[in-house]
Structures are given as C-alpha cells and as structure tokens.
C-alpha cells in the first residue's frame, strides 16, 4: 500500500517532486502470508512503475495518516511516525542522501507541513538515525567573502551543497575525488549558510557566515 504525501495525484496517490522530476512514496511491506512487516521510503520509476527502495523505516510501527509533506527547497520528505514505544516522532527524510533524522512532534499535533526544513532541523530534531558515516571536512575562510575552500579527505567523488537559512539550495556542485574544491560566493547576500558535503556513504554539514 502506497500512501500519498505532497502534490497528491488522485490517479497514483504518490508524492511528486517538481524540482527533480521524481516520485517518492511511503510503501508498506508484507511477508508471504500478508503480515505487515514495516515501511519503506521508495522512489517510483515513472516509465516502468518499478519501486526503488531508498531506505527502510523498521523502527516505526505505524505512521500518522495525512502527516506527510515534501519540501522542494531541500528535497526532504517529512512525515510523522509512531515508534515501538508508541511515541510520535517527526521524520525528515533526505531524498538526496537517502538518510533521515527524527525529533519530537511539538505539542499535541498530528501533522507537520513545512517549507523550511532547515528551520525544522534546527528547532525540532533531537536525535539522528543516519545510515551514512560522518565525513570530516574543513571550510575556510569562515567567515567568508567571495570564495570558500572545502578540504575533504575522500576517495570518491564529492557533492557540495550550500543552503540558506530559509532552506533554499543556493549552490550544488560535484567534484572528482582529489580535486581542489573552491566555490564562488560573490553572488550570495551576507548571512548564515549551511554547507553539506556528501561522498559515497559519508556526509556532514557545517555552518558558515558570508560577509
């Protein structure tokens, strides 16, 4: 059973991401005897209808109906799950890295719709359940003006993304393994930004200030 999230389509009942032209959904799984076994975040192939499993959500026994939404600025799928202790938790699933973080649901609410995932992460996320390993990298200078150098020891290609504090993706650039990483920031207005680095199964984030 696939449950709808944001941009509901009455024919398919799935989430449609207009930015990256992809379809995401929460998919319930069953064994050969049709016993419920858990849920997965999946991507649907628009041409073939094939289901591509992105991550399992085994630690959740159920999900709050109608609680899911999609943040097109950051590619984050938000929904509310119920864990084995019957506690409701907000889930922020990153469809770029296929990892997720969880945090408390503020107050007695049952739904969360947010177009600013960075705000949600900074204010509501209290625990991490990430499959990726933490990557060690250095950003300099910080504060920065017109250029930013990123130093990362990685044996695979590196994806560097920079988000503004309102959740907008302002820079996204890929680099080959061992390549010097330098980003031009002269078009960015002064303020705080979040630098995210992804390489293989490792990722990490650091805050910077642009003057």
C-alpha positions in Angstrom: 0.0 0.0 0.0 1.4 3.4 -1.0 0.2 6.4 0.9 0.1 9.8 -0.6 2.1 12.8 0.6 2.6 16.2 -1.1 1.1 17.2 -4.5 -1.5 14.4 -4.3 -2.4 12.8 -7.6 -5.8 11.1 -7.4 -4.7 8.5 -10.0 -1.4 7.4 -8.5 -1.7 8.6 -4.9 2.0 9.4 -4.6 4.3 12.4 -4.0 5.6 14.3 -7.0 8.7 16.4 -6.7 8.5 19.0 -9.5 12.1 20.2 -8.9 13.9 16.9 -9.6 11.1 15.3 -11.6 10.9 12.3 -9.3 8.1 10.5 -7.5 8.5 9.4 -3.8 6.2 7.5 -1.5 5.8 5.6 1.8 5.3 1.9 1.0 4.0 -0.6 3.5 5.6 -4.1 3.2 4.2 -7.6 3.9 5.6 -11.1 4.1 4.3 -14.1 2.1 1.4 -14.5 4.5 0.4 -10.9 4.1 1.6 -10.0 7.6 2.7 -6.4 8.0 6.5 -6.2 8.2 7.2 -2.5 8.1 7.5 0.6 5.8 10.0 1.8 3.3 10.6 5.2 1.6 10.6 4.4 -2.1 11.1 6.1 -5.4 8.8 5.1 -8.3 10.1 4.8 -11.8 7.7 6.9 -13.9 8.3 4.9 -17.0 8.1 1.3 -15.7 6.3 1.7 -12.4 9.1 -0.2 -10.7 9.6 0.5 -7.0 13.2 1.5 -5.9 13.7 1.1 -2.2 15.6 4.1 -0.7 15.5 3.2 3.0 13.6 1.1 5.5 11.8 2.6 8.5 11.9 -0.6 10.6 11.9 1.2 13.9 8.4 2.6 13.3 5.3 0.5 13.8 3.0 2.9 12.0 2.5 6.4 10.6 0.0 9.2 11.1 -2.3 9.4 8.2 -2.1 12.7 6.3 1.0 13.8 8.1 3.4 13.7 5.2 4.6 16.6 3.0 7.5 17.4 0.8 10.0 20.3 0.9 11.0 21.1 -2.6 13.7 23.5 -1.5 15.8 20.8 0.2 14.4 17.6 -1.2 13.1 16.5 2.2 10.2 14.1 2.7 8.5 15.0 6.1 6.1 12.7 8.0 5.1 11.6 11.5 5.8 8.0 12.6 5.0 6.0 15.7 7.9 4.1 17.2 7.8 0.9 19.3 7.2 2.9 22.5 4.1 4.5 20.9 5.8 7.8 20.7 5.1 10.1 17.8 8.3 11.4 16.1 8.8 13.8 13.2 10.9 12.2 10.4 12.8 14.3 8.0 14.0 12.1 5.1 16.7 13.5 2.8 15.9 12.2 -0.7 19.4 13.2 -1.9 21.3 11.2 0.6 18.6 8.6 1.5 19.1 9.2 5.2 16.8 10.5 7.8 16.7 12.3 11.2 14.0 12.2 13.8 12.8 14.5 16.5 9.8 15.3 18.8 6.4 16.4 17.5 5.8 19.7 19.1 2.6 19.8 21.2 -0.4 17.6 20.6 -0.2 18.0 16.8 -0.6 15.1 14.4 0.6 16.7 11.1 3.6 18.7 10.1 3.8 20.6 6.8 7.0 22.7 6.5 8.5 24.5 3.5 11.6 25.3 5.6 13.4 22.1 6.5 16.5 23.9 7.8 14.3 25.6 10.4 12.7 22.3 11.3 16.1 20.6 11.7 17.4 23.4 13.9 14.3 23.6 16.1 12.8 20.1 16.4 15.4 17.5 15.6 16.9 16.0 18.7 18.2 12.6 17.5 19.9 11.2 14.4 19.2 7.9 12.8 21.6 8.1 9.8 22.9 5.3 7.8 25.8 7.4 6.4 29.0 7.9 8.3 30.0 11.4 9.4 32.5 12.9 7.0 35.4 15.1 8.2 35.9 18.3 6.2 37.2 21.8 6.7 35.7 25.0 5.3 37.9 28.2 5.0 37.8 31.0 5.5 34.9 31.3 7.9 33.6 34.0 7.8 33.9 34.0 4.0 33.6 36.8 1.5 33.7 35.9 -2.2 35.2 32.4 -2.2 35.1 29.3 0.0 37.6 26.4 0.1 36.4 23.0 1.2 39.0 20.5 2.2 37.8 16.9 2.5 39.7 13.6 2.6 37.6 11.3 0.4 38.4 8.6 -2.0 35.2 9.1 -4.0 33.5 12.0 -5.9 32.2 14.8 -3.6 28.9 16.6 -3.8 28.9 20.0 -2.1 25.6 21.8 -1.4 25.0 25.1 0.3 21.7 26.1 1.8 20.5 29.5 3.0 18.8 29.7 6.4 15.4 29.7 4.8 16.1 26.3 3.4 16.9 27.3 -0.2 19.5 25.4 -2.1 21.8 28.1 -3.4 24.8 26.0 -4.6 25.1 22.4 -5.7 28.3 21.3 -7.4 30.1 17.9 -7.9 33.9 17.4 -7.7 36.1 14.5 -8.6 38.0 12.6 -5.9 41.1 14.6 -5.0 40.0 17.7 -6.9 40.6 21.1 -5.2 37.2 22.3 -4.1 36.6 26.1 -4.3 33.3 27.7 -4.5 32.4 31.3 -5.6 30.2 33.1 -3.1 30.2 36.6 -4.5 26.6 36.3 -5.7 25.3 35.4 -2.2 23.9 38.1 0.1 25.6 38.3 3.6 24.3 35.9 6.2 24.5 32.4 7.6 24.6 29.3 5.4 24.8 25.6 5.8 27.5 23.7 3.9 26.6 20.0 3.3 29.3 17.6 1.9 28.4 14.1 0.6 30.9 11.5 -0.6 30.0 7.8 -1.1 28.2 6.7 2.2 29.6 9.6 4.2 28.1 13.1 4.7 28.3 16.0 7.1 27.3 19.7 7.5 28.9 22.9 8.8 27.6 26.4 9.3 29.4 29.3 7.7 29.0 33.1 7.7 29.2 35.1 4.5 30.2 38.7 4.8 
